[in-house]
Amino acid sequence: MTRTTKANPRARALGAELRQLREEAGFGVRELGRVLGVGHTTIWRYESGLKPPTPEEAASVLTVLGVKGEDKDRIIAGARGVRDPDWLASGFPGVKGEVAAMADFERTATAITEVQTHVVPGILQTRDYMTAVMASLPRATREARIAFRLSRREVLDSVRPPDYSVILNEAVFHEMIGGPAVMAEQLRYLLSVGERSMMTVQVLPFSTSAWHAAHAGPFLLLEFADQNPIVHLEHFRTTAFVRNVRDVRDYQEALADIRDRAMSSAESRGFIRSRVEAIEGELR
């Protein structure tokens, strides 16, 4: 029976990691296929997540690529549970599979909408702001995370970037992460990227008198041309990719409500400028 499926988050994460391991081992798609005795399209389907490998197929690929020990066991276990439509990954955010999956989703999305309640979204952070956010991490880990996060900006500079919308709770602009100088630089960067045609930045004001979905925490909606949308949730030590159609629809409805409550783009730019002026005034 052919094991084909529209790629779910776990399948795409598995495929992205297999592709990365293949490239690190110096194998081309056709070369790896010849060694395994399969067509190059089979390798492509593994790596795209359209036909995730069985645990036995994954083991064969990893053996050829020279992957051993805990990494091999972990990836084979991932292949065993690849059909889980909602992926909950515990551990510190930044585990190899999660990183590869998120980068792949951003690269292939046609639209990305993010709601953040206390921090600037990672893809829009300046280096100094990132450093402040990750201050508690060991230096080597922090530098690796920063390098990856900075590389994600390439998505916004691509020939066909996704439509990117971000709604920031007003609290984001009052949390002086990194100190006033770092925050002023960060907000100026937000103003500059907000001028791009595919970018929309809105501020959700404190003045609301009713509970809304942003009070429940941040979330990110990824939309694609070739598959159903996905919601990404990230908390202290846990991330989740939600693909269930009804659940995603609830997030889409919540997002529409939050957007209606937020300031317009023009009002938001004016608000951000006023915060920059206030912060810089304190630095003088």
ChimeraX attribute file (.defattr): number of C-alpha atoms within 10 A of each C-alpha:
attribute: neighborCount
match mode: 1-to-1
recipient: residues
	/A:1	3
	/A:2	5
	/A:3	9
	/A:4	12
	/A:5	12
	/A:6	15
	/A:7	22
	/A:8	23
	/A:9	28
	/A:10	26
	/A:11	29
	/A:12	27
	/A:13	27
	/A:14	28
	/A:15	30
	/A:16	25
	/A:17	20
	/A:18	23
	/A:19	21
	/A:20	15
	/A:21	17
	/A:22	21
	/A:23	13
	/A:24	10
	/A:25	13
	/A:26	12
	/A:27	16
	/A:28	14
	/A:29	18
	/A:30	16
	/A:31	13
	/A:32	19
	/A:33	18
	/A:34	12
	/A:35	12
	/A:36	15
	/A:37	9
	/A:38	12
	/A:39	15
	/A:40	17
	/A:41	12
	/A:42	17
	/A:43	24
	/A:44	18
	/A:45	16
	/A:46	23
	/A:47	24
	/A:48	21
	/A:49	24
	/A:50	19
	/A:51	21
	/A:52	30
	/A:53	27
	/A:54	18
	/A:55	18
	/A:56	12
	/A:57	15
	/A:58	22
	/A:59	20
	/A:60	15
	/A:61	22
	/A:62	20
	/A:63	12
	/A:64	14
	/A:65	18
	/A:66	12
	/A:67	17
	/A:68	11
	/A:69	7
	/A:70	9
	/A:71	11
	/A:72	17
	/A:73	15
	/A:74	11
	/A:75	19
	/A:76	22
	/A:77	15
	/A:78	20
	/A:79	22
	/A:80	16
	/A:81	14
	/A:82	24
	/A:83	16
	/A:84	13
	/A:85	16
	/A:86	17
	/A:87	19
	/A:88	16
	/A:89	17
	/A:90	13
	/A:91	11
	/A:92	12
	/A:93	17
	/A:94	16
	/A:95	11
	/A:96	13
	/A:97	20
	/A:98	23
	/A:99	17
	/A:100	20
	/A:101	21
	/A:102	19
	/A:103	17
	/A:104	18
	/A:105	18
	/A:106	21
	/A:107	17
	/A:108	16
	/A:109	22
	/A:110	18
	/A:111	18
	/A:112	21
	/A:113	21
	/A:114	20
	/A:115	26
	/A:116	21
	/A:117	21
	/A:118	17
	/A:119	20
	/A:120	24
	/A:121	18
	/A:122	15
	/A:123	17
	/A:124	20
	/A:125	22
	/A:126	21
	/A:127	15
	/A:128	17
	/A:129	23
	/A:130	25
	/A:131	19
	/A:132	13
	/A:133	17
	/A:134	16
	/A:135	12
	/A:136	9
	/A:137	12
	/A:138	9
	/A:139	12
	/A:140	9
	/A:141	11
	/A:142	17
	/A:143	15
	/A:144	11
	/A:145	19
	/A:146	20
	/A:147	11
	/A:148	15
	/A:149	20
	/A:150	16
	/A:151	12
	/A:152	19
	/A:153	15
	/A:154	13
	/A:155	17
	/A:156	20
	/A:157	10
	/A:158	10
	/A:159	8
	/A:160	11
	/A:161	18
	/A:162	23
	/A:163	16
	/A:164	20
	/A:165	20
	/A:166	21
	/A:167	26
	/A:168	25
	/A:169	24
	/A:170	21
	/A:171	16
	/A:172	18
	/A:173	23
	/A:174	14
	/A:175	13
	/A:176	16
	/A:177	21
	/A:178	17
	/A:179	12
	/A:180	19
	/A:181	17
	/A:182	17
	/A:183	24
	/A:184	23
	/A:185	17
	/A:186	24
	/A:187	20
	/A:188	16
	/A:189	14
	/A:190	19
	/A:191	18
	/A:192	11
	/A:193	15
	/A:194	20
	/A:195	13
	/A:196	11
	/A:197	9
	/A:198	15
	/A:199	18
	/A:200	19
	/A:201	24
	/A:202	25
	/A:203	26
	/A:204	24
	/A:205	15
	/A:206	10
	/A:207	8
	/A:208	10
	/A:209	6
	/A:210	6
	/A:211	8
	/A:212	13
	/A:213	15
	/A:214	19
	/A:215	10
	/A:216	9
	/A:217	13
	/A:218	21
	/A:219	20
	/A:220	20
	/A:221	22
	/A:222	21
	/A:223	20
	/A:224	16
	/A:225	10
	/A:226	11
	/A:227	11
	/A:228	15
	/A:229	21
	/A:230	25
	/A:231	23
	/A:232	20
	/A:233	15
	/A:234	15
	/A:235	13
	/A:236	9
	/A:237	11
	/A:238	13
	/A:239	19
	/A:240	18
	/A:241	23
	/A:242	20
	/A:243	20
	/A:244	14
	/A:245	11
	/A:246	9
	/A:247	12
	/A:248	18
	/A:249	15
	/A:250	10
	/A:251	17
	/A:252	16
	/A:253	12
	/A:254	14
	/A:255	22
	/A:256	10
	/A:257	14
	/A:258	17
	/A:259	18
	/A:260	10
	/A:261	16
	/A:262	21
	/A:263	18
	/A:264	16
	/A:265	17
	/A:266	11
	/A:267	13
	/A:268	23
	/A:269	20
	/A:270	14
	/A:271	18
	/A:272	21
	/A:273	17
	/A:274	12
	/A:275	18
	/A:276	22
	/A:277	13
	/A:278	13
	/A:279	20
	/A:280	15
	/A:281	10
	/A:282	10
	/A:283	10
	/A:284	5
